[in-house]
Amino acid sequence: MLRLTAFWAIRLLAGIFAIGVLVALAERRFRQVRRQLLSRDDEFRPERPLRPSPLAEAAQRGSGANGGHSGHRLLAEGPRALATRLALVQSSANTLDLQYYAWYDDLAGRLMARAVLQAAGRGVRVRILLDDLHAHSTKRLVRALAVHPQVTVRVYNPSVTRRAYFLNWLFSFSRLNRRMHNKALVADGSAAIVGGRNIGDVYFGLAANMNFRDLDVLTIGPAAQAVEASFERFWASEFAMPSAAFGVEEHGKEAEVESILTRLDCSIRDSLRRRGLAGRPRDGIDGVLAELVPDLGSLLSDLIWAPATVLDDAPGGDAKAGRLQQSLWDTLRDIRGSLDIESGYLIPDEEDLARFRLLTARGVAVRVVTNSLGTNDVLPAQIAYARHRRSLIAAGIELHELQPDARVRRALSLLGSSGGAGLHAKIMLADGHLAVIGSYNLDPRSAEYNTELVLLIEGETFARELAAIMRQVRSPSESYRVELRRDRLVWIGDGAALTREPGVTLPARLLAVCMRILPVEWLL
C-alpha cells in the first residue's frame, strides 16, 4: 500500500513539475513575442481623423473663458453615468479611447459596444484597452468590438494561454498578479469620464439583485487631455498586447460588422422587452435611448470650472513603489480641518493607520465609509478590513458601514432596476476644498499591485456638491456608524444599536469567522 501511495505521489509531483516547466517555457516565449510586438508592424492602426469636433471646440471655448481650467460634472446616479458615456461616444468626431478593468457582456456592456461600433462606422478611430483578468470571460464581446476596421483592441498583461488559465496563474503569479485597474473614457482628446465604474449593469443601477453605489466625474479641457496622455502611456507600453495574439479575429468584412450589430440590436431589444419597454410609444432601441441620452448642449451645460490634476501609476507596476499612493498622500499631507473618504475596499496598512493618527491628533475630523459584511461583494476583502476595524476606531476615525438595503440612486425608473446595494466608489474630500475621484481603493492591491488613475479637483463649488453626496451616504438611514462601547463593537443605525453585524445570515457570519484565519490580506 505504501509503495502504491509513493508511486502515485511521485507521478503527481512529476506532473506538476512538467506543467511548471511548460508554463516557464511559455512565459519565456511570451516575453519574446511581447518584445517583437513593440514595433506593432503587423497590427492595423487606423489614422486619427482630423474632422471638426464640437466637443473639442466646446472644451477650448470653455477653458479659455474660465482661466484655462477644466469643466467638471459629478455623475452620482448610475443611469445618468451610462447615459453620459453614450452621449460622449455619440458626440465623438475623431477619436475614442476606452480603458477599463472590466467590460461585461450584459445590457450596459452591449449598449456601449453598439454605440462604439456606430461611432466607428462614422469613421471615428476607436482604441480599447482591457485588463486581461476579465477579458477572457467576455471574449465574445471583445471579438465583436475588434472586428470593425476602425477599432483596435489590446489586452493588458495577458495570460499566455486561455486553455490552462489557472495553471498559468499558478506558475506565473508574480507577473499576472499585477493588474490594470484604471477606468477612463476619452472622446476627441477633449472630454473624459474618470471614476470607479467599470462597464456593466451593476455599476449603472441596471442589475436586478444588487447594484453598486459608485461615482464618476465628467471632465473637459486640460484634465481630459491629461487623461488621454495617461491612456497613451498604457497603450504604447509592452504590457498592452493585440487581441489578435489571443485568438480574437480582427477587422472583418463589412457584412460581418453588420451581422454583429444586428445581433447586438436583437440582444438589447430582448433585454429592454424583459424590462417592460417593448410597448412604449417610441419603440425600439433608438427611441428608448433618445429619452435617456442627453444631447451635446445638455451634456456640457452647468459644468463647474476648476483646476484639476491627474495622478496615475506607470504601466507594469514592477517599480511602482506606491507612485500614485505616495503622490496622493503628499497632496493630502497638509489637511487642517476634515478628510472624508468612501472606499468600497478598505484594508489599511500600518502606514495608513499612522497617517490617520497624525491627522486626528492635530484635530482633523476623519470620516470613512466602507462596505459592511452584508454589502461587500468580496468576502476576503471584508474579512481583512474587519481585522483593522478596532484600530481605525482607536485612531479617532468616525467609521461608517453601508447598510444592505441602502438606497442606490436611480434617477430613471424607466430602466426598472431593483435590489440591494454595495459600495464601489473611491472618493475623498479634503478640507471641503480638494476632491479626489478615481479607481484607487485604500487597500494593498491598489497601493502595490494594481495600476490606478485618479482626478484631483480643487475648489469649494465642486466640493460642496461632492460633500452633499457623501453626507447622504453617512446618514443613519443608509449607513451604520460603528463604535466601540465597553470594548464591544456596536452598529448604530436609524434608531437602533446592534451588537452583531447586521443584515447577515448565521451561515455567512460563521463563514466570515472561519475565513479570518486565512493569511490572504496581502492579495487584496
Summary of the structure (lengths in Angstrom):
residues: 524
radius of gyration: 23.9
end to end distance: 42.6
largest distance: 85.3
contacts: 1793
relative contact order: 0.13
helix: 44%
strand: 21%
